[in-house]
Amino acid sequence: WRDAPVMLDGLIRMVAVTGLVGFGTNYIAIKMLFHPRKRRPLLGQGLIPASKQKIARKLGESISKEIINSDLILKQVKQEGLVRRHMQSFNRSMRETLALPEFRDDLLRMLEHYLNRIIKSDEFRSSMHAFVKGFDFEGLGGLESGLLKIYRFIGGDREIADRILEALDSMTLSLDHHEKTLNEYLDRLPDWIESNDDFVEDVILNTVIFLVERINIQNIVTRNLEGFDEMRLEKLLLYSTSDQLDYIQYLGCILGILGGLFIWLPLESFILFGTAGAGLFLIDATLMRMKGDR
């Protein structure tokens, strides 16, 4: 069907040149993503180093919206049952710990320590002074009014709020007489947690969500990426995409060779590669449809 003879002279050189051109252009294009790292007078700067700030900002936005957000974390934790699984082991460990007399004694002493610190703190004294001054002692009637007048006559004209603060300064709070009540609460605590596991799980999840929402993931990711130098950013991207970039280079070589064949025999190459491409597409579509049906 072809009258003219097929000329083979120079075929190897043609496809070699076009293959190298295809490989070389893709290789240069990939290198231009990262080089030059520093802006040069004539060559400019690589696409990624020049757009580092924009890339960092976009990645921060995408990660905070699509990868690390409260809804996704809540969904993942519920699906895997992390809270309930760890809550069981925590409750078991808590029973063992609460059964230790040393722990209960240390807990009582710690509560006494922090309560005394709160009582003697400037914030508590200021709040107590304002609270007492808010009472209308002058408006009291009956026996209370008479007792207040006797107290002022004996103690002078100093304000009652100041005297209460003096009493707080000289007071040391002790929980020894509440030890039995505290021990009863500690004995009931593990059983209460087990019987209210849904409520405890909601409290833990809400706490996690509260903490995640207070963390600005976008700013953290953006600041960290902006702090990368050009070499580190290039290594990071190459580490995750090196196989795909190599594939693009070799694909350019193959396409260049096919382009050489089109130059050599345009009509025959069009028919051959068109038929092969259509067949490949039909096979791929058929396999995809079969996979979807399964």
Salt bridges, closest charged atoms under 4 A:
ASP105 OD1 - ARG109 NH1 3.07
GLU112 OE2 - ARG109 NH2 3.00
GLU138 OE2 - ARG152 NH1 2.62
GLU159 OE1 - LYS133 NZ 3.17
ASP162 OD1 - HIS129 NE2 3.21
GLU166 OE2 - ARG158 NH2 2.25
ASP169 OD1 - ARG125 NH1 2.59
ASP176 OD1 - ARG109 NH2 2.74
ASP187 OD1 - ARG104 NH2 2.45
ASP191 OD1 - ARG95 NH2 2.52
GLU194 OE1 - ARG95 NH2 3.44
ASP197 OD2 - ARG84 NH1 2.90
ASP198 OD1 - ARG84 NH2 2.16
GLU201 OE1 - ARG84 NE 3.07
GLU230 OE1 - LYS38 NZ 3.45
GLU230 OE2 - LYS52 NZ 3.96
GLU234 OE2 - HIS35 NE2 3.31
GLU234 OE1 - ARG37 NE 2.84
GLU268 OE2 - ARG2 NH1 2.59
